[in-house]
Amino acid sequence: MLSLKIKALGKQVMEDLIKEYSRSKETFAEHYRTKYSHLSSPPIWICSEMMMLGQLSRWLQNLNLPKDRQLIADAYKIDEKILISFLHHLSIVRNHCAHHGRVWNRKFSLKMRLPYKPVDLQSSLNPKEDRRLYNTLTILAYLFSHCNSNSYWPQRVKELIKNYPQINPVDMGFPQNWEENRSIWQEPSIKSPTSSVSASEPLLL
């Protein structure tokens, strides 16, 4: 069983989740509260349904054993420290988006840890612009490819940038010739933009 560190941040995450669970009107939450009224906290599958991205980031960070965190990161073939750092960074980017903040040329205050492997990811990043949006988009493209090998998301990013020629990709941290020279953006097979896969994949820009 996965164990959580007993510390202030971990306790706060759990308390917030239990509070949200206790007042949730979701059918699965009401059913579980009724059927298992003797239990004081919900199971992990209910927690994951109710977590916000920031809570998910902190939950993963507070897993006590590195091997537990690595088991999750193994699904994406990256180090757990990289995944934790990226989720923390992504939760900040998400908050800017949720509040209609400008992200396309923002210089983010929080730097994420960049991976040294796998090679296709590492070679696609731009470490010289470690506070810009390009690296965020690149890691997202990499993660999407591991969730769905037919992901159309990288192509959607390319099309979005082409649709706004007045915006210079360099201001987002994009390196020169990124489409041709960075393997993450070179998709071997592109699905139709009308597919159900593309509709389920959000864009941040």
N, C-alpha and C positions, 0 to 999 in steps of 0.2 A: 504493500500500500504506500502511496506517495505521502510523504510527511512534510508538514510546514514548519518553518522556523517559528519558535515562540518568541516573538519580538513585537514591538509596537506596531510596525507597519503591517506585519502579517495579521495581527489581531484586528487592526482597523479594517483591512480588506474583508476578513471573515465577518465582522460585525455588520459592515455595510451590505454584504450579500444576504445575510440572514434577515436583516431589516427589509431589504427589497423583496425577498422571498415571502416574508410574512404578510406583505400587503399586496402582492401580485394578484392580478385578476386572470392571469393566464390559466387555461384549462389544466395544463399539466401540473402547475403549482397548486391549484386548488384541489386537484385529485390527490396529490401526494400528501398535502396537509391533512386531508380528511382520512385517508387510508392509513397513514403512518403518523398519527397525531402524537405518538409517544416519542418520536425522534425530534431532537431540538434543532437539527440543521439538515439542509437538503443534500442529496447525493451530488457527485461531481457533474453528472450529465445535466442536471437542472442548473447548477451553478454556471456551467459554460453557456447555457442558453441565455442567462440573465446578465452575464458580465458585460460591462463596457470594455472598450479596448484598453483603457488605462488600467482597469482592474485586472484584466487578463495579463497585462504586462507585469504588474506587481505580483500577481499570483505565481507566475512562472519564476520570477526573480526570487521569491521567498520559499521555493521548494528547497528543502534542507540538503538533500543529497545531490551533488553534481551529476551522478550517474542517472538520476531521474530526469534532470533537465536535459541531459544528453540524449536520453531515449526519445524525447520529443524532437530535439534538433536533428536526430539521425534521419528522420523522415525527409529532411531537406538537404542532407549530406553536408551540414555545416556544424561548426563548433557551437556549443550551447551559449558561450559568452557572446558570440556574434548575434545569435538569435535574440537574446535578452536585451542587448544594447539596441538592436534594430527596433524591437517592439516598443521600447521606451521612446526612442526617437520618433517612431511612426505615430505613437499616441499624441505627441506634440504637434506633428504635422496635421493629424486628423482634427485636432482642436482648432488649429488655424482655419482649416477648411470649414468646419462646422459653424464657426463664427464669421464666415465670409471674409477671412483675412487673406491678404496677398501672400501667395507662396511661390509664384513662378520665378521671381528674382530675389526672394528673401534669402538673407544670410542667417541660417538658423543658429541660435545660441548654443544648442546642445549638439556636439559632434558625436556621431555613432562610431563604434569600433568597426573598422573595415577588415574583411577576411583576407587571409593569404591563400586560401583554397576553398572550393575547387578552382582549378585554373581558369575555366571559362568565365566564372564570376569575377575572380580577382582581376583578370586581364581586361574585363569590361568596365571596371570602375575608373574613376578619375580622382586619385588621392590628392591632387593639387587643389581641388575644389571640394574639400571635405565638409563644407558647411552649406553647399548648394543642393538644389533639388535633384540634380541628375543622378547622384548615387542612390537616393531614395527610390527613384523610379527604376533604376537598374536592379536593385535587390528585389523590389516588388515583382519585376518581370521574371526574375530567377525563381522566386517562390511560386508564382503562378504556374510556371512551367512544370513544377513538381506536383502541383495540385491537379493539373490537367495538361498533358503533353501536347494537346491541340489548342492551347490557349491562344486567342487572337489578340490579347491585350497589348503586346509590344507593337503590333501593327496599328492598333487604335491610337497609341501614343504618337507614332510617326505621322499618322493622318491628321491628328489634332494639331501638331506643330506645323505641318504644311498648310493647314487651313488658316493659320495666323502668321503670315510672313512678316508682319510688322514687328513681331517679337523675335529677338535674337536669341537662339538657343544657348549661346555662349553665356548670357546673363543667368542662365539656369545651371551653369556648370558643365554643359555639354562640351566634350572635346571635339576638335576638328575631325571631320570624316567619321563620326561615331557610328553611322548606319553601316558603313562598309568595313570598319576596322574593329568593331567591338562585337564579339560573337553572340552575346546575349540578344542583341537586336537583329541578328541574322536568322530569321526563322525559316527552317527548311520547308515547311508546309503551312500555308496560311488558309484559315477557314474563312468562309463568307462572313462579312460583318453583320448579316442578318441572322446569324445562328444564335441559338439559345445560350451558348457558352459566352459569347461576347456580351450579351445583355446582362449577364450576372456578374460581370467583372467591372468594378467601379474605376473611375479615373479621378486623379487628385487635382489636376491642373485647373 
